[in-house]
């Protein structure tokens, strides 16, 4: 007779998605193991919207800065300021933010272990075996009925269990966290997010400087092989007056920009967060969507446990895409059209000066849904968008 599993669910990966899934499942009374590789910090600008704070009960003290505006920089050097009326972009440091989420999962009842996932093993009879290496380098194994793979882009769990997971399209992101003194010369503003749409800094994405209180994140993303991300950051630091500032740490990792077509294996595995590809195209925003995806994964697995129906795993992707698929589609179109050349990037930044664009952009960002209250504004933006694309608008 088969031995019962040690856990109902093993969550592989303790980033925002995995930690959220582990917390929700533990609070629902399930036996949960959160397996996380210690010491990894994802390269990330660290921007989160007010809705995330509300939906996931995030304490205000975790915010290291409040950005009240964004500044878009075109290839020509033209600058467009986008002030945020009645809102803010919250900034978090991923080392402290992610650890808070992992600790909350543990306090909610999840068991937490530090180790690196190796492989899954399906037994002829009985639960799924998860093999991992602990922090002392010792091989370990544990059993569960279900596994949530939240182990990032190019997920090991996904590659072993989900068809097509190894082909997920990505950009590679790299950033440097640097110290920022209270008073400094140069162009850096601790209350503003700067986004650079310049081909020499990124030929197919963008570069950024985001405030983090006493530090700043200076980063860039690109899918172009051979492009020097470190060289781009060196140039950006020099241009912004941050070249001599002490570098606290550097990080690099692939960032997915398209949700996978399938998140489950139809048996015992479900992907979440970057592993499922839920980073928004065009903006590269991932924290909010990762946490929503983790919550949907937890709900789907909980339903599978309650009903015994493995088909419930499919509900995670279905529900996520119903809520956010249209936004991802729109942002994907934007990236496809606007990031292809400096000429188009120049027009894109020019379009960002439009008050309608700014209003709808910030409302959509803060509330995480397409704004429907201003149909006339949408119509004006569509016409202007087409004008820019066809080169009919004045430059």
Helices and strands as residue ranges (DSSP letters): E 7-12, H 16-27, E 32-36, E 47-48, H 50-55, G 60-62, E 65-67, E 69-73, E 79-83, E 89-91, H 94-107, E 111-121, E 128-134, E 139-149, H 156-161, G 165-167, E 170-179, E 192-196, E 207-212, E 215-222, H 229-240, E 247-256, E 269-271, G 273-276, H 287-307, G 310-314, H 315-338, H 342-351, H 355-367, H 375-389
